[in-house]
Amino acid sequence: MVQVSKFLDLREGVQPNQFTVGDRDQIDSISDLDDTYKQLMDKPLACVMAVMGRDGRPNLTPMWFDYEGDKVLINVASHRKKTEWIRENPQVSILIMNPENMYHWMSLKVTVEREILESDEDGGQWVTDQLNRIWVKYMGPDAGDEYGIRDPSFDESRVLFECKVDRIATFGVPG
């Protein structure tokens, strides 16, 4: 079960307690989300991922968003600091905001359940395939079928963090 907190938004106009949680629902799966918010996950919209840095402050990174079934997938280069920080504190927050309406957004709090290295014999190909799939989602079919921005100065490898969704907050509508 995933808790969904629905913030009171402005579609009804100015109202008492606006911008606070109005309703809390439980859903069995993220596929049960209202299409108003599920579309944010399905469109090629950048998300902002927050992980805790060693200094105790959140580190915010714009990145591509992906999910499969009920799992959020975070695919990062293995040499980056945020990869270390995720390993040290596997609780991650993600915000997806509609670029056409900042009052239409969804926040997900997720916890890493599994880490898969691109070099793993079992599952490593899935890391590469998932990266190539989101490359096409975000860059379009004209960019080619393979992720095209690996660092050419060394043999860059990737890590896929498979995450369960703990909580979701939603706000607003597309229009």
C-alpha positions as CSV (number, residue, x, y, z in Angstrom):
1,M,0.0,0.0,0.0
2,V,1.2,3.5,-0.8
3,Q,-0.2,6.6,0.9
4,V,-1.2,9.4,-1.4
5,S,-1.5,12.9,0.1
6,K,-3.6,15.2,-2.1
7,F,-2.9,18.8,-1.4
8,L,-5.7,21.3,-1.8
9,D,-5.0,23.2,-5.0
10,L,-6.3,26.4,-6.7
11,R,-8.6,24.9,-9.3
12,E,-11.6,25.8,-7.0
13,G,-10.1,29.3,-6.4
14,V,-8.8,30.7,-3.2
15,Q,-10.0,28.6,-0.3
16,P,-9.3,28.0,3.4
17,N,-6.3,25.9,4.1
18,Q,-5.1,25.9,0.5
19,F,-1.7,24.4,-0.1
20,T,-2.3,21.9,2.8
21,V,-3.1,18.2,2.6
22,G,-6.9,17.8,1.9
23,D,-7.3,14.0,1.6
24,R,-5.1,11.0,2.2
25,D,-5.8,7.9,0.2
26,Q,-4.2,4.5,0.0
27,I,-3.5,2.9,-3.3
28,D,-2.2,-0.7,-4.0
29,S,0.1,0.3,-6.8
30,I,1.4,3.4,-8.5
31,S,-0.5,2.2,-11.6
32,D,-3.6,3.0,-9.5
33,L,-2.6,6.7,-9.5
34,D,-5.1,9.1,-11.1
35,D,-4.1,9.9,-14.7
36,T,-3.8,13.5,-13.7
37,Y,-0.5,12.6,-12.0
38,K,0.4,9.4,-13.7
39,Q,0.9,11.4,-16.9
40,L,3.8,13.3,-15.1
41,M,5.6,9.9,-14.8
42,D,4.9,8.9,-18.4
43,K,5.9,12.1,-20.2
44,P,9.6,12.9,-20.8
45,L,9.7,15.4,-17.9
46,A,12.8,16.0,-15.9
47,C,12.5,15.3,-12.3
48,V,14.5,16.7,-9.4
49,M,16.0,14.1,-7.2
50,A,17.0,14.8,-3.6
51,V,19.6,12.7,-1.7
52,M,21.3,13.6,1.6
53,G,24.9,14.6,1.2
54,R,27.6,14.0,3.8
55,D,27.2,17.5,5.2
56,G,23.6,16.7,6.1
57,R,22.0,18.9,3.5
58,P,19.9,17.7,0.6
59,N,21.7,17.5,-2.8
60,L,19.3,18.3,-5.6
61,T,19.8,16.9,-9.1
62,P,17.7,17.3,-12.2
63,M,17.5,14.0,-14.0
64,W,15.4,11.7,-16.1
65,F,12.6,9.8,-14.4
66,D,11.7,6.2,-15.0
67,Y,9.7,3.5,-13.4
68,E,8.7,-0.1,-14.2
69,G,5.6,-1.6,-12.6
70,D,5.6,-0.4,-9.0
71,K,9.3,0.4,-8.8
72,V,11.0,3.7,-9.4
73,L,14.3,3.3,-11.3
74,I,17.3,5.5,-10.7
75,N,20.1,5.0,-13.2
76,V,23.3,6.9,-12.4
77,A,27.0,6.8,-13.2
78,S,28.8,4.7,-10.6
79,H,31.6,7.3,-10.1
80,R,29.4,10.2,-9.1
81,K,29.0,11.5,-5.5
82,K,25.2,11.1,-5.6
83,T,25.8,7.3,-6.1
84,E,27.8,7.2,-2.8
85,W,25.2,9.3,-1.0
86,I,22.3,7.0,-2.2
87,R,24.2,4.0,-0.9
88,E,24.8,5.7,2.5
89,N,21.2,6.9,2.9
90,P,18.9,5.0,0.5
91,Q,15.9,7.3,1.1
92,V,15.3,9.5,-1.9
93,S,12.8,12.2,-2.7
94,I,11.7,13.0,-6.3
95,L,9.7,15.9,-7.6
96,I,8.1,15.9,-11.0
97,M,6.6,19.3,-12.0
98,N,4.6,20.1,-15.1
99,P,6.7,22.7,-17.0
100,E,3.5,24.3,-18.4
101,N,1.9,24.7,-15.0
102,M,4.0,24.8,-11.8
103,Y,0.9,24.2,-9.8
104,H,0.7,20.6,-11.2
105,W,3.2,18.4,-9.6
106,M,3.8,15.1,-7.8
107,S,6.4,14.2,-5.1
108,L,7.5,10.6,-4.5
109,K,9.4,9.4,-1.4
110,V,11.2,6.2,-2.3
111,T,13.5,3.7,-0.6
112,V,16.2,1.7,-2.5
113,E,15.5,-2.0,-2.3
114,R,18.1,-3.3,-4.8
115,E,21.2,-2.1,-6.5
116,I,22.3,-3.6,-9.8
117,L,25.6,-2.8,-11.4
118,E,25.9,-2.7,-15.2
119,S,28.8,-5.1,-14.9
120,D,26.8,-7.7,-13.1
121,E,26.4,-11.0,-15.0
122,D,22.9,-11.3,-13.6
123,G,20.9,-8.1,-14.4
124,G,23.7,-6.0,-15.8
125,Q,22.2,-6.0,-19.3
126,W,18.9,-4.7,-17.8
127,V,20.8,-1.7,-16.5
128,T,22.1,-0.9,-20.0
129,D,18.8,-1.6,-21.7
130,Q,16.9,0.6,-19.2
131,L,19.4,3.4,-19.8
132,N,19.0,3.1,-23.6
133,R,15.2,3.1,-23.2
134,I,15.1,6.3,-21.2
135,W,17.7,7.8,-23.6
136,V,15.1,7.4,-26.4
137,K,12.2,8.6,-24.2
138,Y,14.0,11.9,-23.4
139,M,16.1,12.5,-26.5
140,G,13.8,11.1,-29.1
141,P,14.2,8.4,-31.7
142,D,16.5,10.6,-33.9
143,A,19.1,10.4,-31.2
144,G,19.7,6.7,-31.8
145,D,19.0,3.6,-29.8
146,E,22.0,3.8,-27.4
147,Y,22.7,6.2,-24.6
148,G,25.0,8.7,-26.2
149,I,26.6,10.8,-23.5
150,R,28.9,8.4,-21.6
151,D,32.1,10.1,-20.4
152,P,34.7,9.3,-23.1
153,S,37.7,9.8,-20.8
154,F,37.2,6.5,-19.1
155,D,35.1,3.3,-19.1
156,E,31.9,4.8,-17.5
157,S,29.7,2.2,-15.8
158,R,26.2,2.6,-14.5
159,V,24.3,1.6,-11.4
160,L,20.5,1.0,-11.3
161,F,18.8,1.6,-8.0
162,E,15.4,-0.2,-7.9
163,C,13.2,1.7,-5.4
164,K,9.9,1.0,-3.7
165,V,7.5,3.9,-3.4
166,D,6.8,4.8,0.3
167,R,4.6,7.9,-0.1
168,I,3.3,10.2,-2.8
169,A,2.0,13.8,-2.6
170,T,0.0,15.4,-5.4
171,F,-1.0,18.9,-6.3
172,G,-3.0,20.6,-9.1
173,V,-4.2,19.7,-12.5
174,P,-2.5,20.1,-15.9
175,G,-4.5,23.1,-17.2
